[in-house]
Amino acid sequence: MAEPEAASAIMMDHLVTLTYVEDLPPNTVRFAEGLVDGRIIGEKCPVCARVIVPPKGYCSLDMVLMDSSHELEVSDHGTVTGFTIVAPVKYYGQTKTEPFVYASVLLDGASGTLGGQEIKGLPADKVRDGMRVKAIWKAPAERTTDGQSARGWGSVSGAIDGFESSGEPDVPKDHYKDHII
Amino acid sequence: MAATDIAIVGWAQTPSVERSTRTEPQLCMEANLAAIAKAGIDRHDIGFTCAGSCDYLTGGPFAFVANLDAAGAWPPIAESHVEMDGAWALYEAWVRIQHGDIDLALVFGSGKSSPSNPLELYPQQLDPYYLEPLGLDPLSIGAIQARALLDAGKATEADFAAAAARSLRDAMSNPNAQASGDHDPADLLKADYVCAPLRAHDVAPVSDGAAAIILATADRARALTDSPVFIRGIDHRIEVHQPGMRDLTSSPSTTAAAKKAGLNGSQIDVAELCALFTSQEVILRDALGLGASTTINPSGGPLGANPVMATGLVRIIEAAQRVADGTAGRALAHVTNGQGLQHNLVCILEGDR
């Protein structure tokens, strides 16, 4: 019996687009408004006293819901607790061509770090843990609520263009050893 | 081996709303805290936590991980997740407690559908070759099922309207309902079709919301409350994915699950059925053999509140509530998953004896 001829495969593109329209929760609305106003708002847990930035409307460690009565302002100065030097490879959407630094920054008054913050104003190999930094605020007219979402863990990118050296002396590791990430 | 008796000792649900501005973890935490408080337990005593949700609804990759923020996961906990209605999370927790080494479990289900477009989203869960490219959405499948039921002579559009009128009237006394109202079935039948032969009143609304249940072993349950609600039987059965390969006018998987759960013709005072369309109520009554002595969906059922991924867990809560308050001696909760009653769970509840 003759072998059947191999049928040529029929290929079909099938692209899927899903559209989502979401409202920001009240705590994120206030956080976003604060950023546009040049302030960074956190929530202080009434049980553990940790200050959570960006605020989530609750403390997940103590299982406590929080509201505007738990909000306070934290500093725009902080400490680098860990960082990665990224040597960009070309992939779809990558706009960077030169090495850059993504750092975790522990803001003064906050109990957790902001992740993925770009450290600017000095060569990548000069960035170090314990280094003191300050936020590079966008001009007031350029600040937006971009990056805010009802999903995920929040962002400051609509108002802050990364961090730069504040000129303060480095702090000892004991200050940030619980926040190295 | 006989299953260990397990009871429901706490429960809570958020109000079902068309569009919540709160995040899904915030909704979950409200429900979880209230269920823990109602059970009167310390959350640190919970031995296992299981959640049911669907990332596609809220549009957040790994949204179910963020929902763990609401589970009290510090110090670290033992937990699991099902991409299914929270009722299947309850089933997993029920199995987990059977191991015998823990005596309390937290189960929650949640859905925030409002950011997405269900008619666009749901076809994605169908097979990618034949059904998904058609854009076959749940409303259309529900209408095909209702049409098959009418064509088979098993129901009339007046039957559908009667079920809607009863459900929406009952939902008026449900503080968590999204839709309710006092309607004359004859007036309902004057409305235009939204997807023939279904009218708006035949279709469950889509709600945002969350629900939670605390399960306990029998000993722990009796120590916690004078009115534990025991799960006398629970089972789930599934049919083929392709709706065209099934008789859509019947639900043999519901019948099989009910038999395994121990229904066997016994009296059921209250049945909470996960009928997402009035036509499905007709099919489920028949599949479960429920007659006039059973009160169907006294909460208003999914036609009143449909927090997708928690709608089934809410059925168990509403049934448990009727047993706990003495309205029902024996209650049945039905839960469905998939398209056109593809996958069904039946749970039979009783008070202590």
Interface residues (C-beta under 8 A of the other chain):
Chain A: H14 V16 L18 T19 Y20 V21 E22 D23 L24 P25 P26 K56 G57 Y58 S60 L61 D62 M63 L65 S149 A150 R151 G152 W153
Chain B: R19 T21 R22 T23 P25 Q26 M29 E30 N32 L33 R43 Y56 T58 G59 G60 A63 A66 L68 D69 A70 G72 A73 W74 S114 P115 S116 N117 E120 L121 Q124 P128 P133
